[in-house]
Amino acid sequence: MVQSVLGSLILGYRPLWNRARKLAGIQLYAHNEATAVVDAGHLLRTLQELWSASSPPLLISAQTRQLLCDLLEHAPRGAPWIEVRGDWLSDSAIYSRVKAAHQRGLKLVWRGDASKLPEPEIARCFDNSLLTLRPEDAVAALQTAPVRPGAPAAPARAVASPVLAGQMYENVASRALMEHCLDQGNAMALAGWPSEDVLYSLRHHPQQPSHAVIFKLMKAIDAEQSLETFEDIMGEDPLLAYRFMVYTNSAALGLRTGIDSLRRGLVMMGYSSIKRWLSDQLPHASTDPNMLPVRAAMLIRAQLTAHLLDAGIENDLRREIYLCGLFSQLDELLGEPLGTILRRLPLSERIYDATVLRTGPYTSGLQMACALETDDASAIRQLCETYEMDLEEVNRALLRVLADLEVERPPAGR
């Protein structure tokens, strides 16, 4: 029996975020099993079939040298960007394929330490870099004065920022360094996001729902859009969805039965009441751009959780699973134990079990969605074995979710 290429690989992902704090692309980790022979051409054709013109740009990050060699050898012009680790270029087989791939017009990305950039002869083979700053370089970057519009020019410094404009950076763990890379250093993108430090920097300010999502909901009411559309928009912000459900279950409304889903709350309240409630939320809503990637990553996890458990289930259950993924990180937003937060709502016990106790029918999807956010192939493999999940189906669900993500592209001709 011929195994599908998606059954021979372990995939994972990491979003790339641009200066506007919007999704710029996806770094796709690809790890082939030790005994599996991967048809790189088949993999690229599979990606091409699943991806559309509106899908996010892909950066393929091969986790083994053999897979990288096969990708470099078989990728046609116009294929996704391919990452090459700088320390692998000492391998003559990889270096020769890099030069040949560059001559064929492939877009290659050099990945490594920003203090060990390649020699010019090697560097000309690459269109971009994914760089890591050493601790001392991160400190040096933060010591350079930011340029503020209208502010007097700062005195010249002996050492310029080590951040290179137009390049990508990873392992940026602090909000300050992230802002320097994107806003002062004009980096092209960050791989991953310093969510923990962003949330810590806002710890003295209660988290608020997104201003943009609230405004979008109010416009949807004015346009008399469908209930499904309204539910989808509400589900774009975990904190707004949570607060809405807390409100619909409050004693002030006096509803006889508990509201255990967004849809039921929308039906019970009606659009005019919802708009009044949204109007009350709007003055306090968050406009902090640094929270955009935090919320967006939570949505990806919710979508992936739902897709991983999608086989043959009813719409109500699908929405419940999505809510499970959406609410799984509310503790990070609210600074309280997740169990305490969820017990304020009459949610299905399946949601509580999966998110707090890590048991029940939704656990496999939620834990796998979390694991796919990393390059930890062994953890993904273990989850497949523990929950008897088919690797090909896991990978296909992941790629479908990623392909459907929205990116803002520059207008044609620019």
C-alpha positions in Angstrom: 0.0 0.0 0.0 1.4 3.4 -1.0 1.4 5.8 1.9 0.2 9.4 1.4 3.0 12.0 1.8 0.9 13.6 4.6 1.1 10.3 6.5 4.9 10.3 6.2 5.5 13.7 7.8 5.0 15.4 11.2 4.0 19.0 10.6 3.8 22.0 13.0 3.5 25.7 12.5 4.4 29.1 13.7 2.8 32.4 12.5 4.8 35.2 11.1 3.7 38.7 12.2 4.4 41.9 10.4 4.8 45.5 11.6 1.1 46.1 11.5 0.7 43.1 13.9 -1.1 41.2 11.2 -0.4 37.8 9.8 2.3 37.9 7.2 2.9 34.2 6.6 3.3 30.8 8.2 6.5 28.9 9.1 5.6 25.3 8.4 7.7 22.8 10.3 8.1 19.5 8.4 9.8 16.5 10.0 10.0 13.2 8.2 9.9 9.9 10.2 13.3 8.2 10.4 12.0 5.2 8.4 9.8 7.2 6.0 10.9 8.2 2.5 9.2 11.5 1.7 8.3 12.4 -1.9 9.2 16.1 -1.7 7.6 16.8 -5.1 4.3 15.2 -3.9 4.4 17.3 -0.8 4.8 20.5 -2.8 2.0 19.5 -5.1 -0.2 18.7 -2.1 0.5 22.2 -0.7 -0.3 23.7 -4.0 -3.6 22.0 -4.2 -4.7 23.1 -0.7 -3.4 26.7 -1.0 -5.1 29.4 -2.8 -4.2 32.9 -3.9 -5.6 34.3 -0.7 -3.8 31.8 1.6 -0.8 33.1 3.7 2.7 32.8 2.2 4.5 29.7 3.4 8.0 29.2 4.7 8.8 25.5 4.8 11.2 24.6 7.6 12.6 21.1 7.0 13.6 19.6 10.3 15.9 17.0 8.7 18.8 17.4 6.2 17.4 14.7 3.9 14.1 16.4 3.6 15.8 19.7 3.0 17.9 18.2 0.2 14.8 16.7 -1.4 12.9 20.0 -1.3 15.8 21.9 -2.7 16.2 19.4 -5.5 12.6 19.1 -6.5 11.0 22.4 -5.8 10.0 24.3 -8.9 10.2 28.1 -9.4 7.3 29.7 -7.6 7.3 27.1 -4.8 7.0 28.3 -1.2 10.0 29.8 0.5 12.4 27.2 1.8 14.4 27.7 5.0 18.0 26.6 5.2 19.8 26.5 8.5 23.2 28.3 8.4 25.0 25.5 10.2 23.8 23.0 7.7 25.6 24.7 4.8 28.9 23.0 5.9 27.3 19.9 4.4 28.4 19.9 0.7 25.3 18.1 -0.4 23.1 20.9 1.0 25.4 23.7 -0.2 25.4 22.4 -3.8 21.6 22.1 -3.8 21.2 25.6 -2.4 23.3 27.1 -5.2 21.3 25.1 -7.8 18.0 26.0 -6.3 19.0 29.7 -6.3 19.9 29.5 -10.0 16.4 28.0 -10.7 14.8 31.0 -9.0 13.7 29.5 -5.7 13.2 31.8 -2.8 15.5 30.7 0.1 15.7 31.9 3.7 18.9 31.7 5.7 18.2 30.8 9.4 20.7 31.4 12.1 22.5 33.6 14.6 22.5 37.3 13.6 26.1 37.6 14.6 27.2 34.8 12.2 25.8 36.0 8.9 27.0 34.1 5.8 29.8 35.2 3.5 28.7 37.3 0.5 29.2 34.3 -1.9 26.7 32.3 0.2 24.5 35.2 1.1 23.6 36.0 -2.5 21.8 32.7 -2.7 19.2 33.9 -0.1 16.3 36.3 -0.5 15.8 36.8 3.3 17.0 35.7 6.7 15.3 34.4 9.9 17.6 35.6 12.6 18.2 35.1 16.3 19.7 37.9 18.4 22.3 36.9 21.0 21.4 38.2 24.5 24.1 40.9 24.3 22.8 42.0 20.9 19.3 42.2 22.2 20.5 44.4 25.0 22.4 46.6 22.5 19.3 46.9 20.4 17.2 48.1 23.4 19.9 50.6 24.3 19.6 52.4 20.9 17.2 55.4 21.1 14.0 54.9 19.2 13.1 57.6 16.6 9.9 59.3 17.6 8.1 61.5 15.1 8.6 65.2 16.0 11.2 64.5 18.6 14.7 66.1 18.4 17.3 63.9 16.9 19.2 61.8 19.4 22.9 62.1 19.7 24.9 59.7 17.5 25.7 56.5 19.2 28.9 54.5 18.8 27.0 51.3 18.1 24.0 51.1 15.9 21.2 48.7 16.5 22.1 45.1 15.4 18.5 44.7 14.0 18.7 44.6 10.2 15.8 46.2 8.3 13.8 43.9 6.0 14.8 40.6 7.8 12.8 38.3 9.9 13.5 37.5 13.6 12.7 34.7 16.0 13.0 34.0 19.7 12.0 37.5 20.6 10.6 37.1 24.1 10.1 40.7 25.3 7.6 43.3 24.2 10.3 46.0 24.2 12.5 44.0 21.8 9.5 43.1 19.6 8.6 46.8 19.3 12.2 47.7 18.5 12.5 45.1 15.8 9.3 46.0 14.1 8.8 49.7 14.7 12.4 51.1 14.9 14.3 48.3 13.1 11.8 47.8 10.3 12.1 44.1 10.5 10.0 42.3 7.9 8.3 40.0 10.4 8.6 38.1 13.7 8.3 34.3 13.9 6.1 33.8 16.9 5.0 36.5 19.3 6.0 37.5 22.9 2.5 36.9 24.1 3.5 36.2 27.7 5.4 39.5 28.1 2.7 41.5 26.3 0.1 40.2 28.7 2.4 40.8 31.7 3.0 44.4 30.6 -0.8 44.9 30.7 -1.3 43.1 34.1 -2.4 46.3 35.9 -5.0 47.1 33.2 -8.0 44.7 33.0 -8.1 43.1 29.6 -10.9 44.4 27.3 -12.4 42.9 24.1 -11.3 44.2 20.8 -12.6 47.5 19.6 -12.5 46.3 16.0 -14.5 43.2 16.7 -17.2 45.1 18.6 -17.5 47.7 15.8 -17.7 44.9 13.2 -20.5 43.3 15.2 -22.4 46.6 15.4 -22.1 47.0 11.6 -23.4 43.5 11.1 -26.5 44.3 13.2 -27.1 47.5 11.1 -26.7 45.4 7.9 -29.2 42.8 9.3 -26.7 40.0 8.6 -27.4 36.4 9.3 -27.3 34.7 12.7 -24.4 32.6 11.5 -22.4 35.6 10.5 -23.0 37.3 13.8 -22.0 34.2 15.7 -18.8 33.9 13.6 -17.8 37.5 14.4 -18.5 37.1 18.1 -16.3 34.1 18.0 -13.4 36.2 16.8 -12.6 37.5 20.2 -12.4 35.0 23.2 -12.9 37.7 25.8 -15.9 39.3 24.1 -17.5 35.8 23.6 -16.9 35.0 27.3 -18.3 38.4 28.6 -21.3 38.0 26.3 -22.1 34.6 27.8 -21.6 35.9 31.4 -24.0 38.7 30.6 -26.6 36.5 29.1 -26.5 34.3 32.2 -26.7 37.1 34.6 -29.6 37.5 37.1 -30.3 40.9 35.5 -31.7 39.3 32.4 -33.8 36.8 34.3 -33.7 34.1 31.7 -35.2 30.8 32.9 -32.6 28.5 31.4 -28.8 28.7 31.3 -27.1 30.0 28.1 -24.5 27.4 27.1 -23.6 28.7 23.7 -23.1 31.9 21.7 -25.9 31.0 19.3 -28.4 30.5 22.1 -27.5 33.8 23.7 -27.9 35.6 20.4 -31.3 34.1 19.8 -32.5 34.8 23.4 -31.4 38.4 23.5 -32.3 39.8 20.1 -30.3 42.2 18.0 -31.5 45.5 19.6 -30.5 44.3 23.1 -27.2 43.0 21.8 -26.4 46.4 20.2 -27.1 48.2 23.4 -24.8 45.8 25.3 -22.1 46.3 22.6 -22.5 50.1 22.9 -21.7 49.8 26.6 -18.6 47.7 25.8 -17.2 50.0 23.1 -15.8 52.9 25.2 -13.6 50.6 27.2 -12.6 48.3 24.3 -8.9 47.5 23.5 -7.1 49.2 20.6 -3.7 47.9 21.6 -2.1 46.6 18.4 0.2 44.3 20.3 -2.8 42.2 21.4 -3.8 41.5 17.8 -1.4 38.5 17.4 -2.3 37.2 20.9 -6.0 37.0 20.0 -5.3 35.7 16.5 -3.2 32.9 17.8 -6.1 31.9 20.1 -8.5 31.8 17.2 -6.2 29.6 15.2 -6.1 27.1 18.1 -9.9 27.1 18.3 -10.3 26.5 14.6 -7.7 23.8 14.7 -9.4 22.1 17.7 -12.7 22.1 15.8 -11.2 20.7 12.6 -9.3 17.9 14.3 -12.6 16.6 15.8 -14.8 17.4 12.8 -15.5 14.0 11.4 -19.2 13.3 11.2 -20.3 15.6 14.0 -23.4 17.9 14.1 -23.1 21.7 13.9 -24.0 22.2 17.5 -21.2 20.0 18.6 -18.8 21.6 16.2 -19.6 25.0 17.7 -19.1 23.6 21.2 -15.7 22.2 20.3 -14.7 25.6 18.8 -15.8 27.2 22.1 -13.6 24.7 23.9 -10.6 25.8 22.0 -11.5 29.5 22.2 -11.9 29.5 26.0 -8.8 27.3 26.6 -6.6 30.3 27.2 -8.9 32.7 29.1 -6.8 32.3 32.2 -4.0 34.1 30.3 -6.3 37.0 29.5 -8.1 37.3 32.9 -5.3 36.3 35.3 -7.5 33.7 37.1 -7.5 29.9 37.2 -9.2 28.6 34.2 -11.5 26.3 36.2 -12.8 29.3 38.2 -13.5 31.3 35.0 -15.4 28.5 33.3 -17.5 27.6 36.3 -19.2 31.0 36.0 -20.9 29.7 32.9 -23.3 26.7 32.4 -21.0 25.2 29.8 -20.9 21.6 28.8 -18.8 19.5 31.1 -17.0 18.3 28.0 -15.4 21.8 27.7 -14.4 21.9 31.4 -13.0 18.4 31.3 -10.9 19.1 28.2 -9.5 22.5 29.2 -9.1 22.0 33.0 -8.9 18.2 33.7 -7.5 17.2 30.3 -10.0 14.4 30.0 -13.1 13.6 27.9 -13.8 13.5 24.2 -12.4 16.9 23.3 -9.0 16.4 25.0 -7.3 14.8 22.0 -8.2 17.7 19.6 -7.3 20.4 22.1 -4.0 18.8 23.1 -3.1 18.2 19.5 -3.9 21.8 18.5 -1.5 22.9 21.2 1.2 20.5 20.1 1.0 21.6 16.5 2.0 25.1 17.6 5.5 23.8 18.1 8.2 21.9 16.2 8.1 19.1 18.8 7.7 16.1 16.5 7.9 13.6 19.4 5.0 15.2 21.3 2.8 15.1 18.2 3.8 11.5 17.5 3.0 10.5 21.1 -0.5 12.2 20.9 -1.3 10.3 17.7 -0.4 7.0 19.5 -2.2 7.9 22.7 -5.5 9.0 21.1 -5.2 6.8 18.0 -5.3 9.8 15.7 -4.4 9.3 12.1 -1.3 11.4 11.2 -2.5 12.1 7.7 -5.8 13.4 8.9 -4.1 15.6 11.6 -1.8 17.1 8.9 -4.7 17.6 6.5 -6.7 19.4 9.2 -3.8 21.6 10.0 -3.1 22.6 6.4 -6.8 23.3 5.8 -6.9 25.7 8.7 -3.7 27.4 7.8 -4.8 27.8 4.1 -8.0 29.5 5.2 -6.2 32.1 7.3 -6.5 35.7 6.0 -3.5 37.9 5.1 -3.5 41.5 4.0 -1.6 41.7 0.7 -0.4 44.8 -1.0 -2.4 46.1 -3.9 -1.5 44.6 -7.3 1.3 46.5 -9.0 3.1 47.6 -5.9 
